[in-house]
Amino acid sequence: MKFIKGSIISKIIISLIVATTVPFIISNYLSYQITGKAIKRQLVELNQNSMSITMSELQSYFHDLSLLGLTYFSDPELVRLLSEKDPQTPAESVYIAQRLEKIYANYSEIGAVSYKSALTNKQFNIRDHYNSIVTIPDFKNREMSYAHTELKQPFQVTHNNREPRLRVNKPFIDVFTREVIGFTTFDIKPLQIRKMLTSLTTSEQGPVYLFIGNNLELLYTTADERDSTEPALSQTTYPETIQKTGEAWQAELNQRLHTSQLLTDKGELQTPEGSYVYLSKTNENGAIMTIVRFIPLSFINQARTSALGKTVSIQVISIIFVSILAAFISYYMLRRIKIILRHIKKLQMGNFQLQRMPVPTTPDELDLLEIRLHEMAGELDELWNKQYRHQLELSQARLKMLQAQINPHFFYNTLQSIGTLAIKSKAYDVSDRLAEFAALFRYSMDIENEDVSLEEEIEHLQHYMVLQQGRYKQKLQFELDCPDEARYIPIPKMTLQPLVENSIIHGLERGNGQIHIIVSVVLTKCSLLIKVIDNGKGFTDQQIEQIKVGYNEQVIVSERRGIGLSNVLKRLMLYYGNEFNWSISSSPFKKTIVALSLPVESSRGIQEDEVIDRR
């Protein structure tokens, strides 16, 4: 919780995840329900269409079976023998049996075939080795007895060893008198029916049922061939009618079909286990066939769960992508905000020289904020410089006031009188030192000129070095290398002497007791390069970094070491601005270099005669 409160990234990511997850959950629930209904509707329509095709094939097959009785008329001799009222001779009976065998020879699924003459009550049986003979009752006045009225149905379901058979009953009618002269019945094993119904069967869905007649007698079901726990008719119920099976859906189906007056009826029965899709059709002979297909609820759930799983997978990938994108955007924004915060911290520490990033062609809000921050830093830098110069001028004014309170001529006269006494006493060294000190004092007390030529600065440095070498003797060695053309370049007053004094104090007095100082001046077309080189104690990396920080933050370093150097660098920066550059490199007791690069402007040049006149 503490991490969430303190992190903008976590807040953005969690907010986006919640904002995307909640709609996904709601949409998934609605999609699960809608998809289930849509899948169920599509399955019902698809199965009804498939059952319609299969129903057409079944009707065509049943029609072909029904027409077998009419093929008797293709043999006139057979028709003559069957139309005789006198009993047939043995030879005629053999002929009739052979002709019947030939007619049914192409149908291997047909078992016993029985024909009984309504004229002679004589019954002819073929293929009686295959099934038990169907006993056809005697005709009275060419009508069967009431007890066998079921034979008047064109198709009915019978059983042989508890296996269902389709029985086809076909009367043989005289074409002239339209009277029944005989009756044919035969049983069919549902081999072809199985092939037709197998096309409706899949491994995922439930069994298929085929019912015959008004009482929905079960002829065939694929449930017998499936190791399935789906609802199916028990084999013990085959001889029974639908009302005796105890299946609620069958009773409801029976009720619907008896209520409907349509030749073709189709629909769906809802049960807790799934849906029963049915198609019932009555052919031209009045035979009713009903196909029922069971669609398990688990199959529907599996289908919509599969669809939901794919949707959820896509949504999970979307959530991960959104999270990564949110993290990237948050990191990108926070990185820029942290940069702005670092700039603000630099401003608080007094460093107004901020690193300006390239402005994009189409800046956003953070770009505008950073631009305004840099503009504010520039204005603060200008105001700070004005304030700093104001304080510097105020300090110089106070110094001038102190200097004005002391009469310089009093010091000059005093030093001159002491020098005269030294000469009278033949202390020439003392007189020389007093002369150097007087020149040094006169240069320092000159408050009228802020800019001097490099020549004047070098003379002042030489006076200072004469006094220091008189003090340290052989411990202090000094060299100066300056081209003549550079001696007339104007520079701020008191530039060289503080640097050399810094080398003596920190390199000699706090070093190993000896030092060699070299002041090198190089004049280029655009700059004046001044180097102060010594072999003293030098600077550590931490001290150099401290000087850089103080310079960048535009504050003077408060430590004792480096105060003179920092003041010189600060004055030169205020004097020259961004055109001034400097560097420090140090190898303790070997070589330390303080380099200053001052811009050279021709308009600020001082002619040699002007310098001479000033002197």
N, C-alpha and C positions, 0 to 999 in steps of 0.2 A: 504493500500500500504506500509506503514511504517512497519507493522508487517511482510509482505512478504519479504521486504528487509533485515530485521534483524533476520530472523529465517530460519535456514537451513531446519528444519523439514517441515515448510510450503512450502518452495521452492521444496523440494523433493516430497511432497504429491501432490502439484499442477502440477508439471511436469509430474508425473506418471499418474494423472487423465487426463491431456490433452493428453498424449501419448497413453492412452487407449481409451479415449472417441472419439477422432477424427477418428481413424480406425473403431471403432464401428459404428459411424454415417454413414460413407461411406459404410461399409459392410451391414448395415441395409437397406440403400437405394437400393443398388444393390440386396440384398436378397429379398427386397419387390417386386422389379420388376421381378426378376427371379422366385420367388415363385409364383407370380401371373400368369405368363406364364405357369409354370409347373402345377399349380392347374387347370388352364383352360384346358391345354392339357389332363390332367388326367380325368377331368370331361367329356370332349368331347369323349375320348376313352371309358370311362366307360358307358356313355349314349348310344353311338353307339353299344356297345356290348349288353347292356340291350335291346335296341330297336331291335337288330337283333334277340334276343330270343323271344321277344314279337311278332315280325313280323312273325316268324315261327309259333307261336301259332295262330296268326290271319289267316295266309294262310291255316293252317290246318282246322280252323273253317270255313273259306270261302269254302274250298274244300268240307267239309262235307255238307254244305248248297247246293253246286252245285250238289252233288251226290243224293240229295233227288229226283230229277226228274228221275233218273235212277232206283229208287226203284219201279217204276211202273212195270218194267219187272219181278219183283218177284211174281207178281200176274198175271198168264196167262189170267184169265177171265177178269181182268181189262184191259189188253192190247188188248184183242179181242174186248171189247166194245168200247175202244177208237179208234180202227183202222177201225171201220165200217163207211161206207160212208152214211148209212141211219141214220136218227135221232133216238136217243135212246128213248125207251119207258119210262114212268114214273118210273116203277120199276127199269129199268136199270139205270136211272139217280140217283135214290136213292142209288143204289148199288155203283155207281161211287163216289158219295159224301161221303158215309160211308168209302169207301176204302181210299179216299184222306184224310179224317179226321184222320183215323188210322195212315196213313203214317206220318202226321205232328203233331201227338199227343204228341210226346216226346219233342217238341220244344215250350215251353210256350211263348217265346219271339216273335214267329211268329204271325202276325196279320191275316188280310184277305188273303186268298189264292184263286187265280182265275186260272181256266184252261179253255182254249178255243180250240175247235177242229178246225183244219184247213180244215177238210173234210166236216163238217156240219155247221161251224160257230156258234156252240152252246157253251155257256159259263157256266161253273159250278163254283159256289162260295161257300166257306165254311168260317166259322168264320166271316161272314159279319157283325155280331153284334159288333165286336171289332173295326173295322175300316171301312171306306167307301170302297165300292167295287171298285176294279181296273177295269176300262172298257178297254177291249182289242179290238182293231179294227178288223173288218172282214177281213178274208183272201181272196185274189183274186189270183187264181192259186197258192194257198199255199204260197203266199207272202203277208206280211203286207204292208199297204200303206206307202208312203214316209213320211207322217206327223208323223208317230210313229216309226221312225227308232231308237229313243233312247231306245226302248224296246229291240233292238237287242244287247244292251250292257249287259254283264252278271251281272254286278253290277252297280247300280246307286244310287244317294242320292235323296230322296224325303222328303217332309215335311208334317206333320200332325199337325195342330194347331201350326205352327211355330216350331215344334219339329222335329229334323232330324230322318229319317228312312232309313234303308238300303233296297233297293229293289233288289230282285234277279229275273232275267229273264232267264228261261231255256226252250229251244225248245224241244219238244218230237219228236224224229226222228225214222222212221221205220228202223229197223236194216237190212232189206233186200234191200229196195229201197233207203235208205239214204235220204228220203224225209221227210219234216216236216209234221207231222200229227196232231200236237197240240202245244200249248204254255202255260207254267206255269209261273205265276208271283206272288210274295208275298212280303209283307213288314215285316221288322224285327226291333223291338226296340233294341237299342244297349246296352242291359243289359250285355251280355257276353263280349262284346267289352269293356264295362266300367270296368269289373273285370280285364281284361287283361291289359288295359292301366293304371289302378290304381297302379299296381306294379311299374310303372315307376315314379309315383308321390311321391314327398316328400314335407314336409311342408316348407322347406327352398327354394327349387328351383321353377322355373316357371311352367306354364301349359304345357300340352301335347296335340298335335293336331293329328287327323287322317283324311287324305284326300283320296278320291277315284277318280280314273280316271285321264285322261290327263289334264282336266281343274281344277284339285285340288278342288273337291267339298268337303266341310267340313262335315264329318259324325259325329265326336264326338270330344269334347275338355273338358279337366278337368277344364278349366277356369270358366265354368258355375257353378262349385261346390266349388269354392274358393272365399273367400272375399279378393280379391287381386287387387292391382293396376297395376299388370303386364300387358303388352300388350296382348290383346285377341280379337278374332273376335266378333264383335257386333252381337247380335241375329238377328238383322234386316238384316244381310248380308247372312244368311244361304242359301237362294235360289239363291243367286248371285254367279257368278264365281269369281275366284281369281282376274281377271283383274278389276272387278267392286268394290272390297272392298276398294281399296285405300291404302292398306298396302304395303309399299315399299318392305319389306322383302318377302312378298308373291309373288309380281311381279318378284323379283329377283330369287326366288326359281322356279317359273314357267318357267322362261327363262332358268335356268340351266337344269331343267329336260327335256325340249324340245330339248335342245342342245345335251344332253348326249344320246348316243346310247347303253348304257349298260343296262342289265337286272336288275342289282343292282347298285344303285348309293347312295353314302353317302358323307356328307361334312358338312360345317359350314358356317353360314351367320353372318357377323359382323354388329352390329348396335350400336348406342350410348347407348341403354338401356342394351345391353348384347349380347349373342350369341344364334343363333338358330341352333341347331344340327338336321340334317335330315337324314332319311334313306328311300329310295324309291326302291320298288321291283315289278317286273312284274311276275305274276304266269303263269302257263301253259295255262290258259284260256285267257290270254292277259289282265287280270284285273290288274290295277296299284294301289298299296297302298303306301301311303307316311305317315310316322310318323315324326312329328316335335316336338322337345323338346326345350323349352326356358330356358336358363341359365342366370339369371339376373347378371348384372355386380356387383350389391351390394352383391350378395352371394359370388362371387369370391373375392371381396374386403374384405368381412367379414372373409373369410377363411384365406387370407394371412395376414390380420390385426391380427387375432387370433394367427397365427404362429409367426408374428412379435412381438406381445405382450409377448409371452412366451420367445422369444429370448431376448427381451429387459429386461425382468425380470431377466433372467440368467445373462445378461451383467451388470445390475445394481448391482446384488449381487457380480459379479466379481469385479466391480469397488470399491464397499464397502470393499471387501476382500483385494483388492490391496491397498486401502487407509490405512486400518488397518495394513496390513503387512508393508507398507512403514513407517507408524508412529512408529511401533514397532522397525523396523530396524533402523530408524533415532534416536529414543530414545536410543536404545542400543548403537549405535555408538557415539552419543553425550554424553551419560553418561560416556563412556570410555574416550572421549576427555576431558570432564570436570575433570575427575580424573587426567589426564595428566596435565591439566592446574593448578590444585591445587598443584600438585607436583612441577611444575615450579615456582609457587608463593612461595612455601616453600624454594626452592633453592634461590630465590631472597632475601628472608628474612634470609638466612644463615643456614637453617635447611637442612642438607644433609642426615639425617636418615629417608629415605622414606620407607613406608610400601610396602614390595615387595609381589606381588600377585603370586600364583602358575603359573608356565609356562605351558601352554597347550602342548599336544604332537604335535599338528599341528598348530603352531602360525600363525595368520594372520598379515596383515601390522600393525594394531594398537598394537598387542602384541609385534611385533618387535620394534615398536617405544617406547613402554613402557620399554622394556628390555634395549634398548640403553639409555634411559633416566636414568634408575637405574644405569647402568654402568657409565654413565657420572657423576651421583651424587656421586657414590663411589670414582671416580677419583677426583672430586672436594673436597670431604671430606678429602681425603688423602692429597691433595695439601693444603687445608685450615689448616689442623692440622700441616703440616710442616711449613706453614707460621706462624701459631699461636705459635708453639714452637720456631720458629726462633725469633719472636718478644719477647717471654718470656725470651729466653736466652739473647737477646739483652738488655732487661730491667734488668735482673740479672747482666749482665756485667756492665751496667751503675751503678747499685747499688754497685757492688763491687768496681768500680772505685771511687765512692763517699766514700765508706767505707775505701778504701785504702788511701784516702787523709787525713783521720783522724787516728791518732795513737791510737789504742785501749789501749795501755799501759798507755797513758796519762789519759784516763778516769778511768782505774783501779786504778792507783796510786792516782788520785784525790779523788775517792770514799774511798780508803783505808785511806788516810790522814784525810778525814772528819770523817770517822768512829773512828779513833784514838782520835780525838778531842772530839767526842761524849762520848767515854769511859772515857776520862780524866774528862769530865764534868759530868760524871755519868748519861748520857742520854742513857741508854741501849736500850730503844725502838728505838731510832733513829739509833743506831748502827745496830740493827737487821734489820730494814727496809732497811738500806743501803746495808747490806749483801744480802738480798733478791733481791734488785734491781740490784746489781752487778752480781749476778748469772743469773738473767733474761737478763741483757744486754750482758753478755758473751755468752749465748745461742743464742741470736738473731744475734750477730755479727760473729758467726761461719759460714763463707761462704765456707768452704771447703767441708762440708758434706750436701748432699741433703736428704739422707735417714738416719733416726735415729731409734733407738729401741723405742718401746712403753714405756719402762721404762724411757728413757730420756725425752720423750714427757710429761709423767705424772709428772716428777720432775719439768719440766719447768712450767706446769700448776699449780703445787702446789706453786711454788714461786710467780706466778701471783696472785693466790687466797689469799696468805698471805697478799700481799699488798692491795688487794681489801677488804678483811675482816677487815684489819686495818683501812680502810677508812669508810666502811659502818657499822662496828660493828655487832650488833645483827640483822640488817636488811637483812644480807646476810648469808645464811646457805649453806654449801657445803658438799656433800658426794661423795666418790669414791669407786667403787666396781670393782676390777680387779683381776682375778686369776693370780697366780704367773707364770704359764706356758705361759701366753699370754704376759708377760712383755718383752719378748725378740723377739717378732715379729717385723720385720722392717716395718715402715710406712713413708710416706713423712713428712718432717719437717713442723712444724706449722700447725698441723691438729686439735688438741683438743682446744688449747687456743683461736683461733678465734671463735669457736662455743660457748664456755663459755662466751667469751667477748660479743658476739652477744646477749646472754641471759641476761647478766647484763645490757647492754646498752638499749635494747629494752624491756626487761621484768621488770627491776627494776627501772631504771631512768625514763622511760616513762610509768611505770605501777602505782601500788598503793603504792610503796615505800618499799615493802618487797618481798623477793623471796627465794625459796628453790631450789637449783640446785643439780641434781644427775647425775654423770657420771658413766654409767654401761658398762662394757666390758665383752663380752661372746665369748669364742673361741670354734668353731666347727671344724670338720675335714677339711672343705674346705673354711671356711671364718672366718673373725674376725668381730663381730658385736659390733658396738659402738653406744650407745644411750646417748644423752644429754637431760635430762628431767628437766622441770621447771614448776612452777605454776604462771608464769608471764602473761603479757598481751597477748602473743601468736601471732598467725597469723590469718588473715581473709582468707576466701576461695579465694577471689580475689588476695590476696598477694601470697598465695601458688600457684595459677594458674600462676601468673606472674613469679614466680621463675621457674616453670616448662617450661614455654614458653621460657624464657631466656636460660635455660639449653638445651632444644631441638633445639633451633635456633643457639646454639653455640655462643651466644653473652652474654656479661655481662650486667646484669640489671642496668640501669642508675639511678634508684631511690635510695635515701639515705638508705631507709630501705632494709636490706638484702644484702648489698654489700659484707660484709665479708663472709657470708654464700655462696653466689654465687661464690665468688672467690675460696673458699675451694672446692666446688663441681666441679668447672671447673678444678682445678688442679688435683683432684683425678680422674676425667674422663680421662684427658690426661695421667695420670700416669698408670692407670689400664686398660683403654679402656672399652670395653663393659662388662667386668666382674664386674665392679663397679656398685652398686645399692644403691639407697637412697630413703627415704620417709619422709614425714612431716605430722603429725597429730596434731591438735590443738583444745583445748577447752579453750578459754580465761579465765585466772585467776583460772583455775583448773588443767589442765595438757596439756603441749605441749611437743611433742617428735620429736626430729630430729635424725633419725636412719641412720647409714652408714654401708654398708656391703662391706668389703674389702676382696678380694681373698687372700688365704694363699698359698704360694709356698714354698716347703721345700728347694729348691735350693737357695732361697733368705733369708733363716733363718740366724740369727746371734746368735752365741753362747754367753753364758753368760760371759765367760772369755774375749771374744773379746770386749764386751761392757764395761766390767770393765777396760780392757787395754786402750780403747779409752778415758774413763773418767779419 
